[in-house]
Each structure stands twice: as structure tokens, then as C-alpha cells.
Amino acid sequence: MTELPKTFDPAEIESRWYAHWEQKGLFRPERPTAEPFTIVNPPPNVTGSLHIGHALDNTLQDIVIRYERLRGKDALWVVGTDHAGIATQMVVERQMEARQDKRTNYTREQFIEKVWEWKAESGGAITRQLRRLGCSMDWANERFTMDEGFSKAVVKVFVELHKRGLLYRDKRLVNWDPRFRSAISDLEVETQEVKGGFWHFRYPLADGVKLADGADHIVVATTRPETMLADMAVAVHPEDPRYKDVIGKDILQPITGRRFKIVGDEHADPELGSGAVKITPGHDFNDFDVGKRAGFRAAEMLNMFDADANVVQTADGLIPERFLGLHRFRRDGVDGARELVVAEMKALGLLVPHVSKNKEGEEILSDAEPRTIQTPFGDRSGVVIEPWLTDQWYVDAEKLAQAPMQAVRDGRIEIVPKTWEKTFFNWMENIQPWCVSRQLWWGHQIPAWYDEDGNPYVAESEEEAQALAGNKALTRDPDVLDTWFSSALWPFGTLGWPEQSETLARHYPNDLLISGFDILFFWDARMAMQGMEFMGDVPWRKLYLHGLVRAADGQKMSKSKGNVVDPLGLIDKFGADALRFFMAAMESQGRDVKMDEKRVEGYRNFATKLWNAARFLQSNGVTASASHEAPQPQAPVNRWIIAETVATVQAIDTAMNELRFDAAANAIYHFVWDQFCDWYIELTKGSMDSETKAVAGWAFDQILVMLHPFMPFITEELWNLTGTRETELIVASWPQALYAVDSEAQAEIDWLIRLISAMRTARTELNVPPGAKLAVVVHDASDETRRRIDRQGAALVRLGRVESLSFGNAVTGGAAQIVVDEATFILPLEGVIDIAAEKSRLAKALAAAEKERDSLSGRLANPSFVEKAKPEAVAKAREDHAEKAAEAERLAAALDRLA
């Protein structure tokens, strides 16, 4: 047995033990006959680096997998990375731009080769960082969404969905990123507040038609004047009396001269602006729906932008030539389509100016009403997203959603916390077709080929497509699949599907998925759809959704706010174990985690406490337990610690079964810090006989096993430094809570702890000098209390700073009284403290505490404060009130003792 150093170095321990575990294959020990347990890691982007959200997500997964491994299961944690189409292509293109190079200088194949080269050199950062966190993943079978086997699965799913009528090509609006010239998913759209304008324009009514008030025009308002060039209707509310009579009549677009109808649609809000809305179905999602309700087919809807968001001619050829080629916005000092439209409408006298007043009350006219506009941006490109009408491939998500919804209803999929079920159903019941094509080079190229007439042939290979086409000349679709399409196959594609392997049969369905709630629809729901469609069973039996990690003040972390926390920096500072324990202790179902570096530091102190306890035991001859079985001691304190150990195992098992990570972490924390370190070690100091050594060694072993899922590094180090072991801790056996709880010993030691704690509190509150020993008199003690005092007298004298213990009714002079159960313990204080001065001090302190408590109570009772003050101010007031109320209660109790 090696002597433990005075302090431990987390960095040295972590790197050494992780390498050992991985080299020895201990993350996936051979257990072919054991019960399988499977989770898949949400594959991080190959371009990614560990952020605080990853730290939470992966810590929770690792706690579960280490726990199940210790329970003897064939625990498989599938690991891999996502090829991250747009993100990866952007990284490689930026590197090329830095070298005065660009993608278009190469063929598609040459560029893809460059991406693979980048992956080989730089694509492993995130996996190295996951190792630093301690993630015990099955690295020997690491997957990549673009590896050969997984790519085969992706192609097969696409082809099969098409054969089943669940995947088709359609013209619809998409989120178009002009920087990448590609459709992107909703998840990749970031809404920002932008200062813009609200322009009001007069649209002339055709054929001499007039409104009820005699007006020959309708005023429409828009935040996007440039899209007027592709207007196809003006919508008014069907019941709006101002416009009811002109529904179905023609109206004119002033610049293009396009003639179109006034339509009745509830999308037009009579209370908003003029109540009339211009409808541009090719460039607005709401307008697209209005257009469909008005009878427009997608093929008829007008598109006025190209892939770079420059103006192009519409199908009807009505856009004036002077607009063609202009960008939608002003850029590089050159006016765009927006500026030219506004200028021309103003010149035509059809712009209704916005009227405002200056400080002097004078009217000021301006072209537009200033507005803050919620504007969609590409989260990676940083450019404004354009709703764009284009041909894309779509999955019939509505049909695929039916089976997962039924699985949640009948309990085959359990969502934890259950409160997320409502959100799940709300989205799934209103699900839209899923656009799965992207205009990129990096990714899974869509297995579709077109003949000269544009007819598509979907097949797993070009040869099969040729056979379907009757050997016509074919051209392959240049697009690739949405990254979420491939990652939706993760629970079965990573296990070898479409090959029907033993691994697939054994580990599908997975047991658990742990995921952030923010990807419930983008990934989790789609895995459920694809898993049930292709495997005929749920992808996982339980779905656990955790919250976000927020800044200490509750704000969402963002680089622009400067409140992003680097988990690797925290690991460098406090160690991975401390960060992991913080994540577990703060993970309360249904709530976000507030980052608190002080608490991370506190859990580093917890690790130090554990280390020092091991050193104390070692210095007193305590070594690793010789048996997994608990000793059968006689001393109440030893029987008590065994009972508390068993109770802690039971508490952790219950918490882990319910996925209450905070409850599990708090159970082991309080057992280690309070019962074992603070009380058991204190109570047994100076009396380390052979029985106590055996019990202490056994209990400490159980602590290391129970704490291992949360703090794997320090526990493995201590496990191997405190004795000779049959196996590494990572593959040891979880404690069995099979022993009957010794309630008699628990009751006696709990009584002893309460009595010593009360004595210490009284001494502190009454300013009794630390070195003073008191002659304690016990009054009204039962026979059981007398027997306990007899057995625990030595501990009472030592830990309670007691000079003597006697039984009687009273003492002369001033004294403090402590009541524990039926007995009163009298502490004589005459000559030890100035009793009158202490009474006066306590009374003043009590009055001050009560005054502050009552003041805070009054503030919290004031509805105006609670409703109008900042939430953090109200929360602080509540914390201060609770603190002052507890202080007043404590001081009142201290005064009562002296009464």
C-alpha cells in the first residue's frame, strides 16, 4: 500500500487514469452474458469544441453509464461525431480564403478530399476534450456520420422512404442562406432584433373601384418594401367593414403594374396598421400559407431573388429592368432593391410619410415609422435569411410522427420530466414537411438522378437508377442531405444496420437517451420517427431532457454578452471531478442550471475532504476491506455507519432509477461529508480497534464505489492507493443494499450527534470560551438515555468539551438548558461567562434581526414590489428574509436557554 501524498494533483491523476482505462478496454469490458444497457451520445459536430452544454449533457450520460457498469451490466455508450455539413464546409472554405483560395477553384471531389484532410488533422478536438471530462465511451467502436457503413445506412433510408411514398420532391419556401447558397434548418436560424422601418404605401384599386369611404386605393404597410416586386395579392380580414365590398376585386402593384386580387383572409389583422397586408407568397412564410388558401399553386408563386439574394426576373416578366441584378439591401455603398422601391414609390406620390414630433412639438415627416424588427440570421453565416421558393426534397413527417406519438401515449417511450410531453405532442401534431436537402458539397449526396426532362430516379447506386430510367442519360442531384437526416439514424445506424448483426439485436432499442430539450424536435423526435419506421420499435425506452446551463444571473450564455464559461478552464482550475459533481448536484428535473464557480470550487474542497479522510484512515492502519460483505460489529457507532451506508446506497439507487441526478449527488455528498468524515471519524478517533478498522475500511470502500460515477478520477486513485484490489474501480461491483437497517444503532448515534451538536451550538451562541469544560447535569433522563450516556460518555466528554456528567435536578447560579428528547441537559455557566451581558447582547441582536425580518416581510407582502421589481431583486429579498427569520429564531432559542 502506497502512502498517500499530503495533497492530490487532479491534472496528473486525470490524464494518467483516463489513458489507463482506455488502453485496458475498461470502458467496454467483455460481458456477453450480462444484461445489456445502451445509450448513444448526441454526436457533437466534428468542428466543435467542448462548451458548457456539452459538459452537462455528457456528465449526466457518464454518470449513468458508470453506474450501470458498476451494477454489472454490459454497458455500451455509443460515441461518434457528426459531419456537420455547413459548419465543416465553412471552416474549410475559411482556411482556403486565408490562403487566397476558394472552393470553386476545385471540382467537388477535390474539395471533399480537402475536407477529409482537415478532419484527419483537426477534427478530433471535441473527442479529446470529452476524454478530459472523463467520458467512458466505447472509443474502440467510434462512429462518424460519413463513415462507409453509416453512409450505406443513410442511402438505404432515403431510398426506402421514397419507395414507401414518404419522401418526395416539392417546391416550397425554405430558410435560404445567401452566404452559403443553401437551405438551412430552423435550428440554424438565429433571430436578432434589428432597427428597421415600417413603410406605408398606396396601392391603386383597378377599374374605378372605390372603398366605402370613397378612397380609390388601399394603404398597405410593410417592413420589406423590396419584395413588393413579387406581390401576388393584398389580404384583408373577411369581416373588416372597410374592405368587405372589395374582396375579389383587382388592385394594382404601382411599380410593376401587376394586376392581382384582394383576398379575404384572417391573417390580416383589422387592428394592425391599415388592416391590409400585401401578400408575397414566394418570400414570406405567412404569405405562402395565405397564397395557398387563396388558391395559388407553388409553381405559380413568384420568386424575385436568385441564390445570392439579387433581383432576377419573375416568371411573368413584369419587374422593370432597372431593378435586375440589384442586391435586396444596400451594400458596399450601393443602393439595393429596397432603397430603389422606396424612392420610386415616393416619386409616384404613393408613399404615405410617417409623422412624428420633435421636442418643440413640430411635425417631422419621414419615409418610414422606426421599428425594431425580429430578423432571422444564419447562425454561422451572419447574413439575413431569405424565405425562398425552391425545389427541395421533403420527408412526410406527419405520417412518420404517428408511431412515436402512440409510443409516448402507451408508455413505450417515457419522457422525463413528464411535463415535456405536452410540448412534444403539440409539435408532433402540427408538424410540417421536413426539408432534407442542402445545397452543399460536404455531406451525403442525395441518391437521385435526373433525365433530360428533369424526372428523378431514386436508387442506391447509379446502376440501379439507370435500370429504372431505361438506360437514359442521367445527371446526379448535386445536393446533400440535411445533417439531422443522417443523425436521426444514430440509435440503429451506429449498431451496424442495415446488417442484422448480433450487436444490433442486443442493443436496440437503446435504454436511455439524454438530451437537451432544445433538440427535442430537431434530433430526438426524428430519431423516434426513423427508428420506428425502420426497426419497428422505439429507439430508446426513456428520454431524459435536461435544461440549459445559464450564467449565474440566469441569463442565457452568449459570446456577445461576454458571459460564456469555458468548461476546460474550470477543469484546469478545479479538476474534472469538481466540475462533474457540480453538474450533477445542480441538475434538477425541469430547471436550468445556473453556473456558479464558487460551488465548483466547493466541490473541489469536497474532493480534498475525501482525500484527507483517506490519509487519516491510512495513518490509523485502516486498509481496503478484505470482503465485499459488511462486517458484523458490536459497537453502536460501527453498526450505525453500516446502516447509514446502506441507506445511502438505497437513496442513490432510488434517485438514479428516477433520473434525479441532484438527489443522487446530494445523498453521497452528505453521507461522505457529514456522517462519515464529520461524525464517524470524529466519534472513532482514539478508539480505532480491529473492529472499527474493519468497518471503516469497508465503509470507505463503499464510498469510493458510490462516488465513482460522479467523481471517477479521485475515487479510482484512492481505490488503488489504499489497498490491493482485484480490479480497477471502474469495473468493481456496486454495493448491495441487502442488509437490514440497524434502527437501534441509528437511533443511538443520531441521539448522540443531536446532543453534541446542541452543546456546541449553545457554547458558540453564548460565547463560552473554547477551552472551558463544563460540568453537565442531566435532568429527567429515561432509563434508555441513561444507558446511552453510559455507553457514549467518553465521546460526549471529548466532543462536547464536558468536564463531568451527573444526574440531578438543578444547579446553583446561571445556566443554559438543552432539551434532547425527554431529557434536559443543564450547562452551568456561573463564572464561565457574564450572563447578564450575554442576555443583553442576545436581546439586542434578536431585536435587530426581527426588525430586518419584518421589514423584508413587509416589502415582500407589497404586490407592487413583487410585480414590478426585477426578478433577481425579489429573489434576493426572499433569500434575505429567510436568512433573517432563521437568525431571529436561533437568537430567541439562545435567550430561552439562558432564561
Residue pairs with C-beta under 8 A, 6 or more apart in sequence:
1 618
1 623
1 624
1 721
1 722
1 723
1 724
2 721
3 618
4 611
4 614
4 615
4 618
4 718
4 721
4 722
6 615
7 608
7 611
8 607
8 608
8 611
8 714
8 717
10 574
10 575
10 576
10 577
10 578
10 604
10 607
10 713
10 714
11 572
11 575
13 713
13 714
13 717
14 132
14 134
14 571
14 575
14 576
14 577
14 713
17 712
17 713
17 716
17 717
18 131
18 132
18 134
18 713
20 26
20 728
21 27
21 136
21 728
21 730
22 131
22 139
24 728
25 140
26 136
26 728
26 730
26 731
27 77
27 136
27 137
27 138
27 139
27 140
27 730
28 75
28 76
28 138
28 140
28 141
29 69
29 731
31 72
31 73
31 74
32 74
34 72
34 73
34 74
35 72
35 73
35 74
36 73
36 74
36 76
36 506
36 507
36 511
37 65
37 68
37 73
37 74
37 75
37 76
37 511
38 75
38 76
38 77
38 78
38 507
38 508
38 510
38 511
38 512
39 61
39 64
39 65
39 76
39 77
39 78
39 510
39 511
39 512
39 513
39 514
39 540
40 77
40 78
40 490
40 491
40 494
40 510
40 513
40 540
41 58
41 61
41 77
41 78
41 79
41 80
41 135
41 137
42 57
42 515
42 516
42 519
42 523
43 80
43 81
43 82
43 143
43 145
43 487
43 490
44 54
44 81
44 82
44 126
44 130
45 81
45 82
45 84
45 87
45 88
45 126
46 81
46 82
46 83
46 84
46 88
46 119
46 123
46 126
46 144
47 84
47 87
47 88
47 91
47 123
48 54
48 84
48 87
48 125
48 126
49 125
49 126
49 129
50 126
50 129
50 130
50 132
50 133
50 567
50 568
51 564
51 566
51 567
52 549
52 557
52 564
52 565
52 566
52 567
52 595
53 516
53 548
53 549
54 126
54 129
54 130
54 567
55 133
55 549
55 567
55 579
55 583
56 546
56 549
56 583
56 587
56 593
57 514
57 515
57 516
57 546
58 130
58 133
58 135
59 133
59 579
59 580
59 583
59 584
60 514
60 544
60 546
60 583
60 584
60 587
60 661
61 77
61 135
61 514
62 77
62 133
62 134
62 135
62 136
62 580
62 709
62 712
63 580
63 584
63 661
63 664
63 709
63 710
64 512
64 514
64 656
64 659
64 709
65 75
65 77
65 136
66 136
66 708
66 709
66 712
66 730
67 656
67 709
67 734
68 75
69 75
69 136
69 730
69 731
70 705
70 708
70 709
70 730
70 731
70 732
70 733
70 734
71 734
72 733
72 734
74 506
76 138
76 507
77 135
77 136
77 137
77 138
78 137
78 138
78 141
78 143
78 490
78 494
78 495
78 510
79 127
79 130
79 135
79 137
79 138
79 139
79 141
79 142
79 143
80 142
80 143
80 144
80 145
80 490
80 494
81 123
81 126
81 127
81 142
81 144
81 145
82 145
82 483
82 486
82 487
83 144
83 145
83 146
83 442
83 443
83 483
83 486
84 483
85 438
85 440
85 442
85 443
85 480
85 482
85 483
86 177
86 180
86 182
86 184
86 188
86 380
86 438
86 440
86 483
87 380
88 115
88 118
88 119
88 442
89 103
89 115
89 180
89 440
89 441
89 442
90 180
90 380
90 381
91 118
92 103
92 111
92 114
92 115
92 118
92 442
93 102
93 103
95 118
96 102
96 103
96 114
103 111
103 441
106 114
108 441
108 478
111 441
111 442
112 441
112 442
115 442
127 139
127 142
129 568
130 137
132 568
132 571
132 576
133 567
133 571
133 576
133 579
133 580
134 576
134 577
134 580
134 712
134 713
136 712
136 730
143 149
143 150
143 493
143 494
144 150
145 151
145 154
145 483
145 486
145 487
146 443
146 444
149 493
149 496
150 486
150 489
150 493
150 494
151 444
152 498
153 489
153 492
153 493
153 497
153 498
154 444
154 481
154 485
154 486
154 489
154 493
155 444
155 447
155 460
156 460
156 498
157 485
157 489
157 530
157 534
158 167
158 446
158 447
158 458
158 481
158 485
159 447
159 458
159 459
159 460
160 534
161 167
161 395
161 533
162 168
162 458
163 458
165 396
166 395
166 396
166 399
166 400
166 533
167 393
167 394
167 395
167 396
167 436
167 458
168 393
168 394
168 396
169 391
169 392
169 393
169 394
169 448
169 456
170 298
170 391
170 392
170 394
170 433
171 298
171 299
171 301
171 389
171 390
171 391
171 392
172 288
172 298
172 389
172 390
172 392
172 394
172 433
172 435
173 281
173 282
173 283
173 284
173 285
173 288
173 387
173 388
173 389
174 183
174 184
174 387
174 388
174 390
174 392
174 435
175 183
175 184
175 185
175 186
175 188
175 189
175 376
175 385
175 387
176 182
176 183
176 184
176 307
176 309
176 385
176 386
176 387
176 388
176 390
177 183
177 184
177 188
177 378
177 381
177 383
177 385
178 307
178 308
178 309
178 381
178 383
178 384
178 386
179 378
179 381
179 382
179 383
180 378
180 380
180 381
180 439
180 440
181 307
181 308
181 439
182 438
182 439
182 440
183 388
183 390
183 392
183 435
183 437
183 438
183 439
184 378
184 385
184 438
185 435
185 482
185 484
185 522
186 522
187 484
187 519
187 522
188 378
188 379
188 380
189 376
189 377
189 378
189 379
189 385
190 376
190 377
190 378
190 379
191 374
191 375
191 376
191 377
192 374
192 375
192 377
193 372
193 373
193 374
193 375
194 372
194 373
194 375
195 370
195 371
195 372
195 373
196 223
196 370
196 371
196 372
196 373
196 375
197 223
197 367
197 368
197 369
197 370
197 371
198 221
198 222
198 223
198 273
198 354
198 368
198 369
198 370
198 371
199 221
199 222
199 223
199 225
199 342
199 345
199 351
199 367
199 368
199 369
200 219
200 220
200 221
200 273
200 274
200 351
200 352
200 354
200 369
201 219
201 220
201 221
201 222
201 225
201 228
201 254
201 345
201 350
201 351
201 352
202 217
202 218
202 219
202 254
202 350
202 351
202 352
203 217
203 218
203 219
203 220
203 234
203 251
203 252
203 253
203 254
203 278
203 350
204 216
204 217
204 251
204 252
204 254
204 350
205 211
205 216
205 217
205 218
205 246
205 249
205 250
205 251
205 252
206 249
206 250
206 251
206 252
206 259
207 249
207 250
208 216
209 216
209 246
209 249
209 250
210 216
211 218
211 242
211 243
211 245
211 246
212 241
212 242
212 245
213 242
217 350
218 234
218 236
218 243
218 246
218 251
218 262
218 274
218 276
219 273
219 274
219 276
219 352
220 234
220 274
220 276
220 277
220 278
221 273
221 274
221 276
221 277
222 228
222 278
223 371
223 373
224 280
224 283
224 284
224 338
225 338
225 341
225 342
225 345
226 311
226 328
226 329
226 336
226 337
226 338
226 341
227 280
227 283
227 284
227 304
228 253
228 255
228 278
228 280
228 341
229 253
229 255
229 256
229 304
229 311
229 314
229 319
229 323
229 337
229 341
230 280
230 282
230 283
230 302
230 303
230 304
230 314
230 319
231 253
231 256
231 258
231 260
231 278
231 279
231 280
232 258
232 260
232 279
232 280
232 281
232 282
232 291
232 296
232 301
232 302
233 260
233 261
233 262
233 263
233 278
233 279
233 290
233 291
233 294
234 251
234 260
234 261
234 262
234 263
234 276
234 277
234 278
234 279
235 262
235 263
235 264
235 265
235 267
235 268
235 276
235 277
235 278
235 279
235 290
235 294
236 242
236 243
236 246
236 247
236 262
236 263
236 264
236 265
236 268
236 275
236 276
236 277
237 243
237 264
237 265
237 266
237 268
237 269
237 270
237 275
238 244
238 247
238 264
238 265
238 266
239 270
240 268
240 270
240 275
242 270
242 275
243 262
243 275
243 276
244 264
246 262
247 262
247 263
247 264
248 261
248 262
248 263
249 261
249 262
250 259
250 260
250 261
250 262
251 259
251 260
251 261
251 262
252 258
252 259
253 259
253 260
254 345
254 348
254 350
255 320
255 341
255 344
255 345
255 348
256 318
256 319
256 320
257 318
258 316
258 318
261 294
263 279
263 290
263 294
265 290
265 293
265 294
267 277
267 286
267 289
267 290
268 275
268 276
268 277
269 275
277 290
279 287
279 290
279 291
279 294
280 287
280 302
281 287
281 288
281 290
281 291
281 292
281 296
281 301
281 302
281 389
282 288
282 301
282 302
282 303
282 304
282 388
282 389
283 303
283 304
283 305
283 386
283 387
283 388
283 389
284 387
285 387
288 301
288 387
288 389
291 301
292 298
298 389
300 315
301 389
302 314
302 315
302 316
303 312
303 314
303 315
303 388
303 389
303 390
304 311
304 312
304 314
304 319
305 311
305 312
305 328
305 386
305 388
306 312
307 388
307 439
308 327
309 327
309 328
309 386
310 325
310 326
310 327
310 328
311 319
311 323
311 324
311 325
311 326
311 327
311 328
311 337
312 324
313 319
313 324
322 340
323 337
323 340
323 341
326 335
326 336
326 337
326 340
327 334
327 336
327 337
328 336
328 337
328 338
328 386
329 336
329 337
329 338
329 384
330 336
330 338
330 339
335 343
342 351
342 367
342 368
345 351
346 367
351 367
353 365
353 366
353 367
354 365
354 366
354 367
354 368
354 369
355 363
355 364
355 365
356 363
356 364
356 366
357 363
357 364
358 364
375 384
376 384
376 385
377 383
377 384
377 385
378 385
392 435
392 436
392 437
392 479
393 435
393 436
393 437
393 446
393 448
393 479
394 433
394 434
394 435
394 436
395 433
395 434
395 436
395 485
396 433
397 431
397 432
397 433
397 434
397 529
398 431
398 433
400 529
400 530
400 532
400 533
401 428
401 429
401 431
401 525
401 529
403 528
403 529
403 532
403 533
404 413
404 428
404 525
404 528
404 529
404 532
404 538
405 424
405 425
405 428
405 429
407 413
407 528
407 532
407 538
408 415
408 421
408 424
408 425
412 538
412 541
413 528
413 538
413 540
413 541
413 542
413 543
414 541
414 542
414 543
415 421
415 424
415 543
415 545
416 542
416 543
416 544
416 545
416 589
416 658
416 659
417 545
417 589
417 590
419 590
420 517
420 520
420 545
423 520
424 520
424 525
427 520
427 521
427 525
428 525
434 482
434 526
435 482
436 481
436 482
436 484
436 485
437 446
437 477
437 479
437 480
437 481
437 482
438 479
438 480
438 481
438 482
438 483
439 478
439 479
440 479
440 480
441 480
442 480
443 480
443 481
443 483
443 486
444 480
444 481
444 485
444 486
445 476
445 477
445 478
445 479
445 480
445 481
446 476
446 477
446 479
446 480
446 481
447 458
447 459
447 460
447 461
447 465
447 477
448 456
448 457
448 458
448 465
448 476
448 477
449 456
449 457
449 459
449 462
449 465
449 466
449 469
449 474
449 475
449 476
449 477
450 456
450 457
450 474
450 475
450 476
450 477
451 457
451 469
451 472
451 473
451 474
452 472
452 473
455 469
456 477
457 465
457 468
457 469
457 474
458 465
459 465
459 467
459 468
462 474
462 476
465 474
466 472
466 474
484 522
484 523
484 526
485 526
486 493
487 523
487 527
488 523
488 526
488 527
488 529
488 530
489 497
489 527
489 530
489 534
490 527
491 508
491 509
491 510
491 513
491 527
491 531
491 539
491 540
492 504
492 508
492 531
492 534
492 535
492 539
495 501
495 503
495 504
495 507
495 508
496 503
496 504
497 504
497 508
497 534
497 535
508 531
508 535
508 537
508 539
509 531
509 535
509 537
509 538
509 539
509 540
509 541
510 539
510 540
510 541
511 540
511 541
511 542
512 540
512 541
512 542
512 543
512 544
513 524
513 527
513 539
513 540
513 542
513 543
513 544
514 544
514 546
515 523
515 524
515 543
515 544
515 545
515 546
516 545
516 546
516 547
516 548
517 545
517 546
517 547
517 548
518 548
520 545
524 543
524 545
527 539
527 540
528 538
528 539
530 539
531 537
531 538
531 539
532 538
532 539
542 659
544 659
546 587
546 593
547 587
547 590
547 591
547 592
547 593
548 556
548 592
548 593
549 557
549 565
549 592
549 593
549 595
550 556
550 557
550 592
550 593
550 594
550 595
551 557
551 561
551 563
551 565
551 594
551 595
552 594
552 595
552 596
552 597
553 594
553 872
554 592
554 594
554 871
554 872
555 561
555 563
557 563
557 564
557 565
557 595
558 564
565 595
565 597
567 579
570 578
570 579
570 597
570 600
571 579
574 600
574 601
574 603
574 604
575 604
575 607
575 713
575 714
576 713
577 603
577 604
577 607
577 710
577 711
577 712
577 713
577 714
578 600
578 601
578 603
578 604
578 606
578 607
578 711
579 600
579 603
580 710
580 711
580 712
581 603
581 606
581 665
581 669
581 710
581 711
582 596
582 599
582 600
582 603
583 593
584 661
584 662
584 664
584 665
584 710
585 599
585 603
585 661
585 662
585 665
585 666
585 669
586 593
586 594
586 596
586 599
586 662
587 593
587 661
587 662
588 660
588 662
589 659
589 660
606 669
606 672
606 673
607 711
607 714
609 672
609 673
609 677
610 672
610 677
610 703
610 707
610 711
610 714
610 718
611 714
611 718
613 672
613 676
613 677
613 681
613 700
614 700
614 718
614 721
614 722
616 681
617 681
617 696
617 697
617 700
617 722
618 722
620 688
620 693
621 688
621 693
622 688
622 693
622 696
622 697
622 700
623 693
623 697
623 722
623 723
624 697
624 701
624 719
624 722
624 723
624 724
624 725
625 694
625 697
625 698
625 701
625 723
626 694
626 697
627 698
628 733
628 736
630 642
630 645
630 646
630 698
630 739
631 638
631 642
631 691
631 694
631 695
631 698
633 639
633 642
633 691
633 692
633 694
633 695
634 691
635 691
635 692
636 744
636 745
636 748
636 749
636 791
636 792
637 680
637 683
637 684
637 692
637 745
637 749
637 795
638 684
638 691
638 692
638 695
639 742
639 744
639 745
640 680
640 742
640 745
640 746
640 748
640 749
640 750
641 675
641 676
641 680
641 695
641 696
641 699
642 695
642 698
642 699
642 739
642 742
643 739
643 741
643 742
643 743
643 745
643 746
644 671
644 675
644 676
644 746
645 671
645 699
645 702
645 703
645 735
646 735
646 737
646 739
646 741
647 741
648 667
648 668
648 671
648 706
649 702
649 706
649 734
649 735
649 736
649 737
650 737
651 663
651 664
651 667
652 664
652 667
652 668
652 706
653 737
654 663
655 661
655 663
655 664
655 667
656 664
664 710
665 710
668 703
668 706
668 707
668 710
671 703
671 706
672 703
672 707
676 699
676 700
676 703
679 749
679 753
680 696
680 699
682 799
683 749
683 752
683 795
683 799
684 692
684 696
685 798
686 798
687 794
688 696
697 723
700 722
701 719
702 735
704 715
704 718
704 719
704 729
705 715
705 729
705 732
705 733
705 734
705 735
706 735
707 715
708 715
708 716
708 729
708 730
708 732
712 729
712 730
715 729
716 728
716 729
716 730
719 725
719 728
719 729
719 732
720 728
720 729
725 732
748 788
748 791
748 792
751 785
751 788
751 820
751 821
752 788
752 792
752 795
752 796
754 820
755 796
755 800
755 818
755 820
755 825
756 795
756 796
756 799
756 800
758 818
758 820
758 825
759 776
759 800
759 801
759 802
759 818
759 825
759 827
760 800
762 768
762 816
762 818
762 827
762 894
762 897
763 770
763 801
763 827
765 842
765 890
765 891
765 894
765 897
766 816
766 829
766 833
766 838
766 894
766 897
766 898
767 833
767 838
767 841
768 774
768 827
768 829
768 832
768 833
769 832
769 833
770 801
772 801
772 832
773 801
773 802
773 803
774 801
774 802
774 803
774 827
774 828
774 829
774 832
775 802
775 803
775 804
775 806
775 828
776 800
776 802
776 803
776 804
776 805
776 806
776 825
776 826
776 827
777 806
777 807
777 808
777 810
777 811
777 825
777 826
777 828
778 785
778 789
778 805
778 806
778 807
778 808
778 823
778 824
778 825
778 826
779 807
779 808
779 809
779 810
779 823
779 824
779 825
779 826
780 822
780 823
780 824
781 789
781 807
781 822
781 823
782 821
782 822
782 823
785 821
785 822
785 823
786 807
789 796
789 805
793 805
796 802
796 805
797 803
797 804
797 805
810 826
811 826
811 828
812 828
812 830
813 828
813 829
813 830
813 831
814 828
814 829
814 830
814 835
814 898
815 826
815 827
815 828
815 829
815 830
816 826
816 827
816 829
816 897
816 898
817 824
817 825
817 826
817 827
817 897
818 824
818 825
818 826
818 827
818 897
819 825
829 835
829 898
835 898
838 898
839 895
839 898
842 891
842 894
842 895
842 898
843 895
845 891
846 888
846 891
846 892
846 895
849 884
849 887
849 888
849 891
850 888
852 880
852 884
853 881
853 884
853 885
853 887
853 888
856 877
856 880
856 881
856 884
857 881
859 865
859 877
860 866
860 874
860 877
860 878
860 881
865 874
865 877
866 874
869 877
